[in-house]
Structures are given as structure tokens and as C-alpha cells.
Amino acid sequence: MSHEPSPDDRAIPVRAVVLDGIVLGLAFGLLGVGMTLVYGLGGVLNLAYGQIVVLGAIVVMVVMEDGVATFLAAVLGVVAAAGVAVLLDLTLMRPVYRQQGEERTLLGLLLTLGAAFVIGGLLTWRYPAGALYINVSGDPVSIIGVPMAVGSLWASVIALAVAAVLLLFFGLTTFGRGVRSIIQDETGARLVGINPSFVRTVIFALSGALAGVVAITQSMSGPLTVNAGFELTTFALIVTVVGGLGSVAGAFLAGVLLGVVNSLSAHYIGQYITTIILLGAAALTILIRPRGLLGR
């Protein structure tokens, strides 16, 4: 629901709003990476991605309610999200990959949208008031003179660590270079012995794991509700378009930029207008630089 910022809200220093935007933007970046890798490998936009994030969050919530330690519950949530992503790849995506060009893209959109409604509907039916909030205790930490909640700080550290690991993985490892080769030229990758089907399954698992990580980091800053799926998917799509399809670095750069824009706009204008601004940024990117900020 949209709201207008109050005078007290406007009194908050700009640097505090920017810091909040960076924290949010790092989560946006993870969302964008999870979606852009799947699209880069298979030409499919996973419209169920936000629901996979929510599913991971609900798994963590349920397990924590059963008395499991937070760290172990978080691991189980990441594994559950990765497992659902692999299940989608091994079932719904198989007929999609047999298609080519626009037929593949359209069928992928329809099937993943259907999966989004099914997953979201089941979660809402079973946990109508479900929400995950991981309360990280501790005194606020001063960053450039702004008190930052410990939960937000840990969420940023986790996102940055994951970003570093991903960049090293795709830049230095043999498997990571194999993934990049498929994105650039699937036929050529086949000729040198790379199995695109296996690589796609692994990347779907990685995408799901990233969704689980997003669920954890988002819930450290505020409650992640069962109804947040489609909003998260929208943010992932915007980041993917602005950052550049297939670009991990581009997704993180776009995520941070859009996160800051989101926070500044929401703080000074209102959340409803903010969504329009983010969509406008995506449309402008398509017009000026169709490949995105770092797309090639």
C-alpha cells in the first residue's frame, strides 16, 4: 500500500536513506543474478522466482517454530528453495527446452507463471499469515555516522560475500567458464563436450539457492510475508533488464543503483510512485541501451 512520507520521515538524513537503499539493492542484486543466469542459459524468464523466495522463507519460519536453531533453519530454507528450482527444471522446463526462439520464451513464461500461482496459492492457503523475521540482536553499528541495525549489516555482509563468490566462480573456475560459454554459444559449447542440460540443472539449483539467501537477508531487515512473491519477481525482472541479461556484475550494479533509487523515492515521494519510477528506469534502459548496463 502506498503512503506519503511524513515530516518526521523527511528529517532522516539522506545518507541513512542511501544506506538503506544499498542494503535493499544488494538483495535486488541477488534476485537479478538468480533470474538472469536462468535466462542466459535457457532463454527462460522464471516468473515463479519470487514465489521460490517466499517458499524458502516459509520453510525457515516453520522449522524455527519447531525449535530448530536459526542457522540450521536458514540452511534448510536455502536447500528447499534450491530443490524446488531443480524440480521445476526437471519437469516443466523439459518441454520448454525442446522449443526454439519465441516459442521457447512464450512457453516458459506461461509455465513459470502457472507455477507461480500454484506455489503462491498453496503457501497462502496453508500459511495465510505467514511471515519470516529473523531478529538479530545487538546494538546498532555506526556507519558514516548513521546507526545501522545489526540485522541489516549482516544482510549486507552475506550479500557481498555471495556476490564475491559468484564473481570468482564464473571468472576463475572451469565450470563457471563452461556456463559462460553456453550463454555465449550453446552449439559451440556442445562441440567441446559441455552438456547444456546438466549445466542448466545446476544453474537452476544455484538460482534457487540464491532465492533462499534472499529470503534470509530480506528477513533480517524486516518481515518477509507470504504475499511478497510477485513483488519480488517484478524487482528481479527490472534488475535483470537494467543490469543486462547474463551479466552477474551487471545484476549487482543495477540492484544497488535501483535499491538506492527505490529508498530515496519511497522516502521523499511515496511507494506507489517509486514502483512507477523503477519501471520507467527499465523502459529507459531498453530504449537507450537494450543490452543493459553490463550486458554483452
Sequence and secondary structure as in RCSB ss.txt:
>XXXX:A:sequence
MSHEPSPDDRAIPVRAVVLDGIVLGLAFGLLGVGMTLVYGLGGVLNLAYGQIVVLGAIVVMVVMEDGVATFLAAV
LGVVAAAGVAVLLDLTLMRPVYRQQGEERTLLGLLLTLGAAFVIGGLLTWRYPAGALYINVSGDPVSIIGVPMAV
GSLWASVIALAVAAVLLLFFGLTTFGRGVRSIIQDETGARLVGINPSFVRTVIFALSGALAGVVAITQSMSGPLT
VNAGFELTTFALIVTVVGGLGSVAGAFLAGVLLGVVNSLSAHYIGQYITTIILLGAAALTILIRPRGLLGR
>XXXX:A:secstr
      HHHHTS HHHHHHHHHHHHHHHHHHHHHHHHHHHHHS   TTHHHHHHHHHHHHHHHHHTT  HHHHHH
HHHHHHHHHHHHHHHTTHHHHHTS HHHHHHHHHHHHHHHHHHHHHHHHHH TT EE     S  EEETTEEE H
HHHHHHHHHHHHHHHHHHHHHHSHHHHHHHHHHH HHHHHHTT  HHHHHHHHHHHHHHHHHHHHHHHHHHS EE
TT HHHHHHHHHHHHHHH TT HHHHHHHHHHHHHHHHHHHHHT HHHHHHHHHHHHHHHHHH TT SS  
